[in-house]
Structure formats: structure tokens, C-alpha cells
Amino acid sequence: MSLHVLQDKSDLSNCVSVVIPAYNCANTIDRALLSLSVQSQYIKEVVIIDDASTDSIFEYVNTWISNGLPIKYYYHSVNRGPGSARNFGISKCTGKYIAFLDADDYWHSQKLEFQLKLFNKNENIQILGSLTQVSGDPNFFIEDKNYLIKKYNFYDFVISNPIPMRSVIMRRNTSIEFGSKNMVEDYYAWLNYLSKNRNQIHRIEIVLAFSGKLEYSKGSYSSKLWSSELKEINTLIKVFNTNLNALKFCIPLVIFYSLTKYLMREIKFFLRNE
């Protein structure tokens, strides 16, 4: 049975730019690029920003370039963080749509066709994510039917971030800026966008992307829980102070809620590693 469920691809071929920030990920980037290659008919370019890596990333990237994957490779001599790398990558994109993938994650083989189909049907969708899970088979067949599409506003995102970075695709005309190293870069991007535009972000309720490691595993970025919490608080304060002057009185309540979530994450991490 064919994996390709789109009936009309005439205006969807070679229309997606994929932005990949990469840092010391030679052991995972091959899997990430493989997951793009199987749906390359939709991909105009893959923009890789090597954020001052010291390993052999480029050897893997060069192999895929030789195999015909349309890669634009950029190297930063100083590590600027994934947010800065994504902002730079966006500036180099020329596709109708921009999708995001981290070098240690990977996509389901039908990801782009399902998401592009929704963009084609609904002009109101600007940013679209999906469900994700830790590891999994990227080639299992997903039936083409009407899956639930959820909408999230600013206040939903204050409660939690329901859109994992690896699942996101957006129209290129969407104004998005990722945060700096002292913030949760993607969380800032979505909160900033929603607070400015009073818009919504959509999510299709099927698994279309996979994380290459456990969220709270040893060695993962998220295992640095207190550091992550400080960045989340800084992100929330920045967004409220910049875009929501009338709601500044809510900042202490929002911080309290964030600290409560942090405590629950600490308990979860402790129990998992006990």
C-alpha cells in the first residue's frame, strides 16, 4: 500500500525548507537526514546550521549532499544556541513552508504529506504541530482520514507547551523569532507570536515525529531541571513585560505556577532515576 495519500501534489512539490540546528550530533544526524530523504519530493532545501561543533558532523552531511539531498550547510565558529541557529536558518529559507527538526530527532515518513494537506485545505493555519513520542517506527502506515485538529491560544501555552519543536511546520510568511540562550527558545517563539497576533497554533492529533532520547534522561538538556526552570521563568517575564503590559500583575501568579510544574518535574525525574 502506498504511503502517499495526497491526491493533488502539483503545488506541494519541493515547497518545504527544513531548518536543523546541529551541535556535536554526529551519532544522530544521519538518522534525522534519513527521515527527510524518504519524503524529499516535498523538500526544497535542508538548512543545517552547525553551531560550532567539534565532532565529525560534516562528514555525514557531505555524504547526504553527495547523494542528492538539497542541503545548505552553514558553520558558526562560536556556539550561539539553537534559538539563534534557527533564526539564522529561517533567514536562509526560500520554501513556501518552513519545518523544524533537531539533529537528534527524526520524522515519520508521512509527516510532510499530512501537514501539507492540511495547509492546502485551511488558509487559517499558520503554524502546525503534531503529536510526538520517544522513538518509534517512522515507516508504519497511517491511514488517510480526518484526524482531530486542536487549536491552542496564548493562555494554553502559558499552562504548558503542547507543540514539540520537532513537529512544527509553518508558512514562511509567519513572523517567528526564537529566544536567546537565557530563555526556552521555542517556548519564547510561540508565546511571543501568540501574544502579539492573538492567533492560534494548530496541532494534528497523530504521531508524526519522534524524539531520539527520553525527556528526562541523563545527559539530556532537560535533565538540567533548575537551569531549564530559570529559563522558563525568564521567558515568561520577557513576554509579559514586552507584549502584555496590562497583565503584568499576573507575573507572580504565572511564576508560581511555573515553579509548581518544576517541582512536579523534579519528583518525576527523581522517581524515574531512583
C-alpha positions in Angstrom: 0.0 0.0 0.0 1.4 3.4 -1.0 2.4 5.8 1.8 1.5 8.8 -0.3 -2.1 9.8 0.4 -2.3 13.3 -1.2 -4.4 13.3 -4.3 -3.1 16.6 -5.7 0.6 17.3 -5.2 1.0 19.7 -8.1 1.5 22.8 -5.8 3.2 20.9 -3.0 6.3 19.5 -4.7 9.6 21.0 -3.5 7.9 23.5 -1.3 9.4 22.9 2.2 12.6 24.3 3.8 13.8 22.3 6.7 15.9 24.1 9.4 18.2 21.9 11.5 20.4 23.4 14.3 23.2 20.9 14.9 25.8 20.7 17.7 28.0 17.7 18.3 25.4 15.3 16.9 27.5 13.1 14.6 25.9 10.0 16.1 22.3 11.1 15.4 22.2 13.4 12.4 22.4 10.6 9.9 19.0 9.2 11.2 17.5 12.7 11.1 18.5 13.2 7.5 17.4 9.7 6.5 13.9 10.6 7.8 13.9 13.6 5.4 15.2 11.7 2.4 12.2 9.4 2.2 9.9 12.4 1.7 12.3 14.5 -0.3 9.8 15.2 -3.0 8.3 17.8 -0.7 11.7 19.3 0.3 13.2 22.2 -1.5 16.2 22.6 0.8 17.6 21.4 4.2 19.3 24.3 6.0 21.8 22.9 8.5 23.4 25.3 11.0 26.4 23.7 12.6 26.7 25.6 15.9 30.4 25.3 16.5 30.5 21.5 16.7 33.8 19.8 17.4 32.9 16.4 16.1 32.5 14.9 12.6 29.0 16.2 11.6 30.1 17.5 8.2 31.3 14.1 7.1 27.7 12.8 7.5 26.2 15.9 5.9 28.6 15.7 3.0 27.6 12.1 2.3 23.9 13.2 2.0 24.9 16.1 -0.2 26.7 13.6 -2.5 23.5 11.5 -2.5 21.5 14.4 -3.8 19.7 15.8 -0.7 19.5 19.6 -1.2 21.5 20.8 1.8 22.7 24.3 2.6 25.3 23.9 5.3 26.4 26.8 7.5 29.1 26.8 10.2 29.1 29.1 13.2 32.6 29.5 14.7 31.0 30.4 18.1 28.2 28.5 19.8 25.2 30.8 19.8 22.5 28.3 20.9 19.6 26.6 19.0 17.4 29.7 19.0 20.0 31.8 17.3 20.7 29.0 14.9 17.0 28.6 13.9 16.7 32.4 13.4 19.7 32.4 11.1 18.3 29.3 9.3 14.9 31.0 8.7 16.7 33.9 7.1 18.2 31.5 4.5 15.0 29.6 3.7 13.2 30.1 0.3 10.5 27.5 0.5 6.8 28.2 0.8 6.8 26.4 4.2 9.4 26.1 6.9 9.7 23.0 9.0 12.0 22.4 12.0 13.9 19.3 13.1 16.6 18.9 15.7 19.6 16.8 14.8 18.8 14.1 17.5 15.2 13.7 16.4 13.5 12.3 13.3 10.2 12.3 11.4 7.6 9.8 10.4 7.8 9.1 6.6 4.3 10.6 6.1 4.8 13.8 8.2 5.1 16.4 5.4 2.3 15.0 3.3 -0.2 15.0 6.1 0.7 18.5 7.3 0.9 20.0 3.8 -2.5 18.5 3.0 -3.9 20.5 6.0 -2.2 23.7 4.9 -3.7 23.2 1.4 -7.2 22.8 2.8 -7.1 25.6 5.5 -5.7 29.0 4.9 -6.2 29.9 8.6 -3.4 27.5 9.7 -0.1 29.4 10.1 1.8 27.1 12.5 1.1 23.4 12.7 2.5 20.8 15.0 1.7 17.1 15.7 1.8 14.6 18.5 5.3 13.1 19.1 6.7 10.3 21.1 10.1 8.9 22.3 11.5 6.7 19.5 9.3 4.5 17.3 8.9 3.1 13.8 9.0 6.0 11.2 7.5 3.9 8.5 4.3 2.4 9.9 1.4 3.2 7.6 -1.0 6.0 8.8 -4.5 5.8 7.3 -5.6 8.9 5.4 -8.7 10.1 7.3 -10.0 13.2 9.2 -7.9 13.4 12.3 -8.7 15.7 15.2 -7.1 19.2 14.9 -6.6 21.1 18.1 -6.2 24.8 18.5 -4.1 26.5 21.2 -4.1 30.1 22.2 -1.7 32.1 24.4 -3.2 31.0 27.7 -3.0 27.4 26.7 0.8 27.9 26.1 1.2 29.6 29.5 -0.1 26.4 31.1 2.3 24.2 29.0 4.0 24.0 25.7 1.9 21.5 23.6 3.9 21.8 20.4 7.3 20.0 20.4 9.8 21.7 18.1 10.4 18.6 16.0 6.8 18.5 14.9 6.4 22.1 13.7 5.9 23.3 10.2 4.8 26.9 9.4 4.1 29.2 6.4 7.2 31.2 5.5 5.4 34.5 5.9 4.8 33.7 9.6 6.8 36.1 11.8 8.6 34.0 14.3 11.7 34.8 16.4 13.3 32.2 18.7 14.7 33.3 22.0 18.3 33.6 23.2 20.3 31.2 25.3 18.9 32.5 28.6 15.3 31.6 27.5 13.5 28.5 26.4 14.0 29.3 22.8 11.0 27.6 21.2 8.6 28.4 24.1 9.5 32.1 23.7 8.8 31.9 20.0 5.3 30.6 20.4 4.4 32.8 23.4 5.7 35.9 21.6 3.9 35.1 18.4 0.6 34.4 20.2 0.7 37.4 22.5 1.4 39.7 19.5 -1.0 38.3 17.0 -3.9 37.0 19.2 -3.8 34.0 16.9 -3.8 30.2 17.4 -1.4 27.4 16.8 -2.8 24.1 15.5 -1.8 20.5 16.2 -2.9 17.4 14.4 -3.6 14.5 16.8 -1.4 11.8 15.2 2.3 11.0 15.9 4.4 12.4 13.1 7.7 13.0 14.8 10.0 11.2 17.3 12.4 12.3 20.0 15.7 10.5 19.9 16.0 10.4 23.7 14.0 10.5 26.9 12.9 13.9 28.0 14.4 13.5 31.5 17.2 11.0 30.6 20.7 11.5 31.9 22.7 13.6 29.5 19.6 15.3 28.0 19.3 19.0 28.1 16.0 18.7 30.1 17.8 16.8 32.9 19.2 20.2 33.9 15.9 20.9 35.5 16.7 24.0 37.6 18.5 25.7 34.7 15.6 24.9 32.5 13.2 26.4 35.1 15.1 29.6 35.3 15.0 29.9 31.5 11.2 29.3 31.5 10.7 32.0 34.1 12.8 34.4 32.2 10.8 33.6 29.0 7.5 34.3 30.7 8.7 37.6 32.3 10.1 38.7 28.9 6.9 38.1 27.0 4.6 39.7 29.6 6.8 42.7 30.0 7.2 43.2 26.3 3.7 42.4 24.9 1.3 42.3 27.8 1.6 45.5 29.9 -2.0 45.3 31.1 -1.4 41.8 32.5 1.9 42.5 34.4 0.1 41.9 37.6 -0.3 38.2 36.6 3.5 37.7 36.5 3.8 36.5 40.2 1.0 34.0 39.7 2.5 32.7 36.4 5.9 32.3 38.1 4.3 30.4 41.0 2.5 28.1 38.5 5.8 27.5 36.7 7.6 26.7 39.9 4.9 24.2 40.8 5.4 22.5 37.4 9.1 22.5 38.1 8.6 20.7 41.4 6.5 18.0 39.7 9.3 17.5 37.1 11.8 17.1 39.9 9.7 14.5 41.5 9.2 12.7 38.2 12.9 12.8 37.4 13.8 11.5 40.9 11.3 8.6 40.7 12.5 7.6 37.2 16.1 7.5 38.2 15.6 6.0 41.6 
